[in-house]
Amino acid sequence: MLMDVDISSDSIKLGQFLKLANLAESGGQAKELIASGEVAVNGEVVTSRGHSLGDADVVSVAGTTATVIAGGGGDDYFDERTANDDFDPEKWRNL
């Protein structure tokens, strides 16, 4: 599976990227994957979760590949899973 993952800045740490791209469910799992040599960046195994990724870097884990798209995050982030369509801002304005 191949996917592009937008980040809002110019770079991101490998451990953070694994979580953002859903290649790891948690920081602990990301740490384990990296330490065990299961993560490759641009075809080379990387064992440092602090490794800095930039635009067009390709990260592979267990047959899934994600490409970093730097600065492509846009101005707003909307997560459909956490959106609350019933939210009334007027109700909370004067708290």
C-alpha positions as CSV (number, residue, x, y, z in Angstrom):
1,M,0.0,0.0,0.0
2,L,1.3,3.5,-1.0
3,M,0.1,6.7,0.5
4,D,1.1,10.4,0.8
5,V,1.0,12.0,4.2
6,D,0.9,15.8,4.6
7,I,2.8,17.5,7.4
8,S,2.4,21.2,8.2
9,S,6.1,21.9,8.7
10,D,9.2,21.3,6.7
11,S,10.3,18.3,8.8
12,I,9.1,15.7,11.3
13,K,10.7,13.1,13.5
14,L,10.4,9.5,12.4
15,G,8.5,8.3,15.5
16,Q,6.0,11.1,15.1
17,F,5.5,10.4,11.4
18,L,4.8,6.7,12.1
19,K,1.9,7.7,14.3
20,L,0.6,10.4,12.0
21,A,0.6,8.0,9.0
22,N,-1.0,5.3,11.1
23,L,1.9,3.0,10.6
24,A,2.1,2.7,14.4
25,E,-0.8,2.8,16.8
26,S,1.2,4.5,19.6
27,G,4.6,6.0,20.4
28,G,5.6,2.8,22.1
29,Q,4.8,0.7,19.1
30,A,6.7,3.2,16.9
31,K,9.7,2.9,19.2
32,E,9.6,-0.9,19.0
33,L,9.3,-0.9,15.2
34,I,12.2,1.4,14.8
35,A,14.4,-0.3,17.3
36,S,13.8,-3.7,15.8
37,G,14.9,-2.5,12.4
38,E,11.5,-2.9,10.8
39,V,11.4,0.7,9.5
40,A,13.2,1.9,6.3
41,V,13.6,5.5,5.1
42,N,14.4,5.9,1.4
43,G,15.3,2.2,1.3
44,E,17.7,2.2,4.2
45,V,16.9,0.8,7.7
46,V,16.8,3.5,10.3
47,T,17.0,2.7,14.0
48,S,16.7,6.2,15.5
49,R,13.2,7.5,16.2
50,G,14.6,11.0,16.3
51,H,15.6,10.7,12.6
52,S,14.4,13.8,10.8
53,L,12.2,13.4,7.7
54,G,11.6,16.0,5.0
55,D,9.7,16.5,1.9
56,A,9.5,13.4,-0.5
57,D,11.2,11.0,2.1
58,V,9.7,7.5,1.7
59,V,9.0,5.5,4.9
60,S,8.3,1.8,4.7
61,V,6.9,-0.5,7.4
62,A,5.7,-4.1,6.9
63,G,4.8,-3.6,3.3
64,T,3.1,-0.2,3.7
65,T,4.9,2.8,2.2
66,A,4.2,6.5,3.1
67,T,5.7,9.5,1.4
68,V,6.2,12.7,3.4
69,I,4.6,15.8,1.8
70,A,6.1,18.8,3.7
71,G,4.1,22.0,4.0
72,G,1.0,20.3,2.5
73,G,-1.1,20.2,5.7
74,G,-3.0,23.4,4.8
75,D,-4.2,26.0,7.3
76,D,-6.9,24.0,9.0
77,Y,-7.1,20.5,10.2
78,F,-10.5,18.8,10.3
79,D,-10.9,15.3,11.7
80,E,-14.2,13.8,10.8
81,R,-13.9,11.2,13.6
82,T,-13.8,13.9,16.3
83,A,-16.1,16.5,14.8
84,N,-19.2,17.4,16.8
85,D,-21.9,18.7,14.5
86,D,-24.2,19.5,17.5
87,F,-21.7,22.0,19.0
88,D,-23.2,25.4,19.7
89,P,-20.5,28.0,20.2
90,E,-23.1,30.6,21.6
91,K,-23.8,28.2,24.5
92,W,-20.1,28.3,25.6
93,R,-19.2,31.9,24.7
94,N,-19.6,33.5,28.1
95,L,-18.3,30.8,30.4
